[in-house]
């Protein structure tokens, strides 16, 4: 059985561009039709996702007279909750709210959640890094140097924490090898570096908070994640199959003349749920492309929304409405559909396993979580799929 996670490993930015470069500006007939008001969830004010959404909202207002309301959330759960409840139609989300939610792990393995039927519209693959960054005055130069240092842990944000777990594994480290400092949200964790409460945290290099750290007295550094260390990358990808080696050139203290050897993955991920209306998803996707030239320079990282930066073989399936658009644009190929079908099948396996869990058994949360870990792993293994996460 095809391993659902192999394709997420070792993908280069050049390969992504080459795979999608047939039509940089697709010619799809008619103008996008959107409701007068749209709502997205995103990370905290100042995050890359929030800043980009604001720029996109300005373009939508200009071209379609559509008002985009951006609802900030401090963690994965608070970004997904309004999406699940229908308070927002879309989310500029991260790996946690997309991939970990699909997998039903960490906070999404709780009784109130379980595996979510998430769907993608577009992925932002810019020249930014998504990695552990640190205060320059901490003396941290490589991931191995994190040993014994203060590292931010964001309560309710398994994506940020699991990303750090995977990156620590690159240097054969775990959370036991660092001093874990807990924060209530992404913004607070990043501010913690400036305030000397912590030495390192996970972030996008184009986050407003990353720029604030770079300008602070402590300064900013991106600990090297050597691309030559194949064993290290094997350990990292075993826990974070969505990561790829990357030379970052966009963001705080980064440029083409001053790149950093580190890691990345698509962020933000414009996503919704399977239940969202096909026409709305189609038109949202179309509007994102039709207004691209209007918003591409409005926030750091917005260039990553370009057609030739899309990756149609990532770790979550695309929505039927988005697929309709990408087919019309000449971008969606038979191999993408095959891959998408496999991911939808994975979600069905997870949904069936979750449906078999007795959430009213009276078992406490910890006991329920332990039981779900086993049921989930067994179901995926039986279906010939890699569980990736067996404990958390």
Secondary structure, DSSP 4 states (H G I P E B T S, - for coil): ---TTGGGSS--HHHHHHHHTT-SS---SS-----SEEEEEESSTTSHHHHHHHHHHHHHHHHH--EEEEEE-SSHHHHHHHHHTTS-SEEEE-HIIIIIHHHT-GGGGSTT--S--EEEEEE---S--EEEEEEGGGT--BGGGGTTSEEEEETT-HHHHHHHHHHHHHTT--GGGSEEEEESSHHHHHHHHHTTS-SEEEEETTSHHHHHHHHSTT-EEE-B--TT-HHHHHHHHHH-TT-EEEEE-SSTT-BTTB-EEEEE---SEEEEETTS-HHHHHHHHHHHHHTHHHHTTSSTTGGGGSGGG--SSSSSPBPHHHHHHHHHTT---HHHHHHHHHHHHHHHHHHHHHHTS-TTS---HHHHHHHHHHHHHHHHHHTT---S-S--
